[in-house]
Amino acid sequence: MRHPFAFALLLTLCLCAFPPTSSAHAADKSGDAAQAQAPDLPSDAEVLEYLRLFGYGEMMEMGAAHQLDALIELFRQSRPDLAPGVLDLIHQELRAELKAAAEQSLGEMVAVFKRHMTRQDVRYLIGVGRDPRMQRVVRMQPGIARDMEIIGERLAEIVTAKAAPKIEERLRMLQGGQEL
């Protein structure tokens, strides 16, 4: 089939378009629907505990702080004409807003995890997260992330170095009016 979701959509439309024929059958179906719509979802508090134990909030905040740092550095390089201290002031204001915004983002993260995990999943992971060895691993995550970032930067440098001659050749071809 050309569109893989077309069959599923058609089937859904057909099933919705033709209601059950008997009232007893309809009552059975409504009970089934209520059960299907109330899966074993974890509570918000359980998901927040899981996120806290595994350091998701701190990692998200660290990632956002890194992006803000990169943004300020980009401005610093592209706008050397700015008065001294302007970018530092902007950076301070951005950092000041980060904590509150990170707390709000945790609520959004809860919704994501609730879509993908059951109550049993979250409770199991909370148990794992409370283990002292896991807490040690969670405390190491920021350092591991920094080390991994260095590896990622080296990878980007390797890719850029290998691709640069090919890119330059293609750009010369474009400037010469040739098609790629």
C-alpha positions in Angstrom: 0.0 0.0 0.0 1.3 3.4 -0.9 0.4 5.1 2.4 0.8 2.7 5.4 -1.6 4.5 7.6 -4.3 4.7 5.0 -5.6 1.2 5.8 -5.7 1.9 9.5 -7.4 5.2 9.0 -10.0 3.6 6.7 -10.7 0.8 9.2 -11.1 3.3 12.1 -13.5 5.4 10.1 -15.6 2.3 9.2 -15.7 1.1 12.8 -16.7 4.6 14.0 -19.3 5.0 11.3 -21.3 1.9 12.1 -22.4 1.8 15.7 -23.3 -1.5 17.4 -26.7 -2.9 16.6 -28.0 -4.0 20.0 -28.1 -2.0 23.2 -26.6 -4.9 25.2 -23.7 -5.0 22.8 -23.4 -1.2 23.1 -23.3 -1.4 26.9 -20.6 -4.0 26.7 -18.6 -1.9 24.3 -18.9 1.3 26.5 -17.5 -0.6 29.5 -14.6 -1.9 27.3 -13.9 1.6 26.1 -13.8 3.0 29.6 -11.3 0.3 30.6 -9.2 1.0 27.4 -9.2 4.7 28.1 -8.0 4.2 31.7 -4.8 2.4 31.4 -2.5 1.8 34.3 -1.0 5.4 34.2 1.5 6.6 36.7 0.6 9.6 38.8 2.3 12.9 38.2 4.0 12.6 41.5 5.4 9.2 40.6 6.8 10.4 37.3 8.2 13.5 39.0 10.0 11.3 41.5 11.3 9.1 38.7 12.6 12.3 36.9 14.2 13.6 40.1 15.9 10.3 40.9 17.4 9.9 37.4 18.5 13.6 37.2 16.4 14.4 34.1 15.7 18.0 35.4 19.3 18.7 36.0 20.4 17.3 32.7 17.7 19.3 30.9 18.8 22.4 32.7 22.4 21.8 31.9 21.6 21.3 28.2 19.6 24.5 28.1 22.4 26.4 29.9 24.9 25.1 27.4 22.7 26.2 24.5 22.4 29.7 26.1 26.2 29.8 26.5 26.6 28.9 22.9 24.1 31.6 21.9 25.9 34.3 23.8 29.3 33.2 22.3 27.7 33.3 18.8 26.6 36.9 19.5 30.0 37.8 21.0 31.7 36.6 17.8 29.1 38.1 15.3 28.7 41.4 17.1 32.1 42.7 18.4 30.6 46.2 18.2 28.4 45.7 21.3 29.3 47.7 24.4 31.3 45.9 27.0 29.2 44.1 29.5 26.0 44.0 27.3 26.3 40.3 26.6 27.2 39.5 30.2 24.0 41.3 31.3 22.0 39.4 28.7 23.6 36.1 29.8 22.8 36.8 33.5 19.1 37.6 32.7 18.8 34.4 30.6 20.4 32.3 33.4 18.1 33.9 36.0 15.1 32.7 34.0 16.4 29.2 33.4 15.5 27.7 36.8 11.8 28.7 36.6 11.5 27.6 33.0 13.2 24.3 33.8 10.6 23.7 36.5 7.8 24.4 34.0 9.4 22.0 31.5 9.4 19.2 34.1 5.6 19.3 33.9 5.8 18.9 30.1 8.2 16.0 30.6 5.7 14.3 33.0 3.1 14.3 30.2 5.6 12.7 27.8 6.6 10.0 30.2 3.0 9.2 31.1 2.3 8.6 27.4 5.1 6.0 27.2 5.2 4.3 30.6 2.9 2.4 32.8 2.6 2.8 36.6 4.5 -0.5 37.0 7.3 0.8 34.7 7.7 4.0 36.8 7.4 2.2 40.1 10.1 -0.3 39.0 12.4 2.5 37.8 11.8 4.5 41.1 13.1 1.4 42.9 16.1 1.2 40.7 16.7 4.9 41.0 16.7 4.7 44.8 19.6 2.2 44.7 22.8 3.9 46.0 24.7 2.6 43.0 22.2 4.1 40.6 22.4 7.4 42.5 26.2 7.4 42.1 25.7 6.9 38.3 23.2 9.7 38.2 25.7 12.0 40.0 28.3 11.1 37.4 26.0 12.0 34.5 27.0 15.7 34.1 30.6 14.7 33.9 29.9 11.9 31.5 27.8 14.3 29.4 30.7 16.8 29.2 33.1 14.0 28.2 30.6 12.8 25.5 30.3 16.4 24.3 34.0 16.5 23.6 33.7 13.2 21.6 30.8 14.7 19.7 32.8 17.8 18.9 35.7 15.7 17.6 33.3 13.7 15.5 31.9 16.9 14.0 35.4 18.1 13.3 36.3 14.8 11.5 33.1 15.0 9.4 33.7 18.6 8.6 37.3 18.0 7.6 36.3 15.1 5.3 33.3 16.9 3.8 35.0 20.3 3.3 36.8 19.5 0.1 33.7 17.9 -1.4 31.6 20.9 -0.4 34.1 23.3 -1.8 34.1 21.4 -5.1 30.4 21.5 -5.3 30.2 25.2 -4.5 32.8 25.9 -7.3 30.6 23.8 -9.7 27.6 25.9 -8.7 29.5 29.2 -9.2 30.6 27.9 -12.6 26.9 27.4 -13.5 27.2 23.6 -13.5 24.5 21.4 -12.0 25.4 19.2 -9.1 
